[in-house]
Amino acid sequence: DHLVSALETAGCDVILMELADGLFQAETRELMMRPSFRTKTSGVVFAASDAMGAVHGVHRLATHGYAVLAVSGVITQSPLARREVAGEITQPVYSLGELATPKIALDLLERARMPVLATEVVA
C-alpha cells in the first residue's frame, strides 16, 4: 500500500506491478485480501504456467473482486494449453510478445479504466 500511495502522490497515471510467487504464497495472499489494495487495483493480467492454474487463478481473483483483464505466462508457449484456457474463460490469453504490442497494451489500459460490471468465468 505504501508504494502505491507514494506513486499516486507523485502523479503516476498508471502503475504496473508484478506480484510473484503465486496466489497461495502467504505475503501475496495477505496483500490480495487487503480491501485497500483491492480498491486501488483496476485490472489484473494473471500469469500462469498451466491450464488448470490459469482457470483457477482467474476464478479465484474474480471471486475476490478483481477484474481479470487477460491471462499470460508460460502457458502461452503451449498451443494446446492456450486453447484449453480460452475454452474455459472469457478473458483473452496473450503471449509476452502480444502484451508488448501497443495495440494490446492500450486495450488493456482502456479496459482497466472501465467500470467493472462483472468478471465471468465459464463453468
Disulfide bonds with the S-S distance in Angstrom:
none
